[in-house]
Amino acid sequence: MRRKPTVPLKEEVKHGHGFFRGEKCPLSGEEGVLVLSPRHLDQFGRMMAGVLRHFPDRFDLEMDKQGWVEASEFIEAVKSQRRHFHYLETRHLQAVVETDPKGRYQLKNGRLRATYAHTLDLELDLPTDNNPEHLYFACSKEDAEEYLEHGLYPGDRNMVHLSSTRLNALEAGRHIIGKPIVLLVDVKSAETGGNEIMKAGTTVYLSKEVSGSHLKQLPDST
């Protein structure tokens, strides 16, 4: 089933409130100036995620071990391979990154990267301080027993992805599992045991692995 187009991406210039997603600025109520139409925002977002997480080589982009590519090269590659984005400028990248509700991207010092969901072999340098006391991981009932005994390890992604709340974990799990079980991660115990945990997005945390001794199944997690 094809996804519905997203809302438009706009900029509120009258009061200088910056970029926003939606019909009207949530701060001033102004309609703002169109930056990306709903259709182009949807298309660009999916392409950006694919290139930065999975296949930079398809766009002839050089990516370093921390996942960074040159923003100017990314823009030119997109304009070359997707002619309907001929108007693309740094401003459009900035707007997408700043308004992404999940904090999936970073644009810094002229470089661009995705912060999680990679299938590429990277060495991400993300914050490891001020982590919450607990994190959450959704899985099937069958997998839960395996994880509780042997721990969490990456599957098709290069890192274990943890959620900041039980609800976030359930939402992520239902896309794949239907009726997921939620495991509780004791963050302090995991870190003391040598499992480094990094904050990668608004609600997403990453770890190379989490030992089973730091996990507990939550009751009534379906």
C-alpha positions as a printed Julia matrix, in Angstrom:
222×3 Matrix{Float64}:
  0.0     0.0     0.0
  1.4     3.37   -1.04
  2.03    5.86    1.72
  0.07    9.09    1.8
  2.06   12.29    1.14
  3.33   14.13    4.16
  2.44   17.68    5.17
  4.34   20.55    3.51
  7.64   21.88    4.82
  7.57   25.67    5.2
  9.49   28.6     6.64
  7.99   31.32    8.83
  9.79   34.48    7.73
  7.54   37.24    9.1
  8.6    36.73   12.71
 11.72   34.69   12.03
 10.43   31.5    13.63
 12.18   29.34   11.06
 11.2    26.05    9.45
  8.12   24.01   10.33
  6.06   21.12    8.99
  2.36   21.75    8.45
  0.05   24.34    6.96
  0.6    27.06    9.57
  3.44   27.96   11.93
  2.63   26.55   15.41
  4.11   29.67   17.04
  2.62   32.52   15.02
 -0.19   30.96   13.0
  1.34   32.37    9.8
  1.11   30.24    6.66
  4.76   30.79    5.86
  6.7    30.23    2.62
  6.77   26.82    0.96
 10.13   25.03    1.11
  9.11   21.52    0.0
  5.69   20.34   -1.15
  4.17   17.31    0.62
  5.06   15.06   -2.3
  8.64   16.29   -2.61
  9.17   16.14    1.15
  8.04   12.52    1.16
 10.19   11.59   -1.85
 13.23   13.46   -0.62
 12.94   12.04    2.89
 12.87    8.45    1.64
 15.77    9.06   -0.73
 17.82   10.82    1.94
 17.3     7.93    4.35
 18.28    5.36    1.74
 21.44    7.14    0.63
 22.71    8.02    4.11
 21.83    4.7     5.72
 22.3     2.1     3.02
 23.66    3.03   -0.42
 25.81    6.19   -0.72
 27.7     4.43   -3.53
 24.64    4.58   -5.8
 24.99    8.36   -5.74
 28.81    8.22   -6.02
 29.23    9.68   -2.54
 32.22    9.13   -0.28
 31.18    8.41    3.3
 33.62    8.34    6.22
 33.52    5.81    9.06
 31.31    8.09   11.15
 28.68    8.22    8.42
 29.37   11.76    7.17
 29.16   12.88    3.54
 29.81   16.35    2.16
 26.47   18.17    2.05
 27.35   20.01   -1.18
 28.22   16.72   -2.89
 24.99   15.16   -1.67
 22.99   18.06   -3.11
 24.72   17.88   -6.49
 24.3    14.09   -6.64
 20.58   14.35   -5.96
 20.13   17.12   -8.53
 22.02   15.04  -11.1
 20.12   11.79  -10.55
 16.69   13.23   -9.7
 16.09   16.11  -12.1
 12.84   17.18  -10.41
 15.03   18.28   -7.48
 16.98   20.69   -9.7
 16.22   23.53   -7.25
 17.81   21.82   -4.24
 20.03   23.99   -2.0
 21.63   23.72    1.46
 18.59   25.52    2.84
 16.38   22.54    1.92
 18.68   20.12    3.74
 18.72   22.39    6.77
 14.92   22.54    6.78
 14.54   18.76    6.6
 17.12   18.12    9.33
 15.82   20.79   11.73
 12.18   19.72   11.46
 12.64   15.95   11.45
 10.51   14.83   14.42
 12.7    11.81   15.16
 16.06   13.59   15.0
 17.33   11.17   12.36
 19.92   13.46   10.74
 22.74   15.86   11.51
 24.01   18.74    9.36
 27.22   20.16   10.78
 30.2    22.05    9.33
 29.06   21.41    5.79
 28.62   17.67    6.32
 25.5    15.52    6.52
 24.71   12.15    8.07
 21.97    9.88    9.38
 22.29    9.0    13.05
 20.73    5.52   13.11
 19.17    2.61   11.16
 22.31    1.99    9.1
 23.07   -1.29    7.39
 26.55    0.05    6.61
 29.54   -0.84    8.78
 30.21    2.44   10.59
 31.82    3.7    13.79
 29.34    6.31   14.95
 30.56    8.92   17.43
 27.36    9.84   19.25
 26.74   11.06   22.82
 27.06    8.46   25.59
 26.39   10.7    28.6
 23.12   11.54   30.36
 21.43    8.31   29.31
 18.12    7.42   31.0
 17.86    4.8    33.72
 15.95    2.4    31.49
 15.49    1.76   27.78
 13.17   -0.61   25.92
 13.31   -3.17   23.13
 10.38   -4.82   21.33
 10.51   -8.37   19.99
  8.36  -11.41   19.36
  7.43  -13.77   22.18
  9.59  -16.46   20.61
 12.64  -14.2    20.38
 12.23  -12.86   23.91
 13.47  -16.09   25.52
 16.52  -16.12   23.24
 17.38  -12.5    24.01
 16.92  -12.9    27.76
 19.39  -15.77   27.72
 21.93  -14.65   25.14
 21.42  -10.88   24.9
 20.63   -8.43   22.11
 22.76   -8.38   18.98
 22.36   -6.53   15.66
 20.2    -8.13   13.01
 19.93   -6.54    9.58
 21.14   -3.22   11.04
 24.68   -2.63   12.27
 23.6    -1.72   15.83
 20.98   -2.73   18.37
 18.25   -0.07   18.4
 16.66    0.74   21.76
 13.7     3.01   22.52
 13.42    5.7    25.2
  9.92    4.64   26.3
  7.82    1.49   26.37
  5.32    3.13   24.02
  8.04    3.99   21.49
  9.23    0.38   21.59
  5.72   -0.94   21.03
  5.17    1.41   18.11
  8.45    0.33   16.52
  7.75   -3.35   17.12
  4.22   -3.35   15.74
  5.51   -2.35   12.31
  7.24   -5.74   12.11
  5.82   -8.08   14.73
  2.17   -7.19   15.27
  1.93   -8.05   18.99
  5.4    -7.48   20.41
  6.87   -8.29   23.8
  8.83   -5.45   25.43
 12.13   -6.0    27.2
 13.41   -3.53   29.8
 17.09   -2.58   29.59
 18.87   -1.66   32.83
 21.1     1.05   31.36
 23.43    1.57   34.33
 23.98   -2.15   34.7
 24.63   -2.51   30.96
 27.11    0.36   30.89
 28.92   -0.94   33.97
 29.11   -4.3    32.25
 30.8    -2.79   29.21
 27.86   -2.23   26.87
 28.28    1.31   25.5
 24.97    3.05   24.75
 24.7     6.12   22.51
 21.86    8.56   21.93
 21.09    8.64   18.21
 17.75   10.4    17.87
 14.85   11.91   19.76
 13.76    8.52   21.11
 16.4     6.13   19.73
 19.53    4.79   21.42
 22.18    2.47   19.97
 24.45   -0.23   21.31
 26.65   -2.85   19.68
 25.14   -5.42   22.05
 23.32   -5.74   25.34
 23.99   -8.79   27.51
 21.01  -10.83   28.66
 21.81  -10.17   32.31
 20.78   -6.53   31.78
 17.36   -7.41   30.34
 13.98   -8.09   31.92
 10.65   -8.84   30.27
  7.89   -6.42   31.12
  4.51   -7.86   32.14
  1.48   -7.21   29.93
  3.72   -5.81   27.2
  1.33   -6.71   24.41
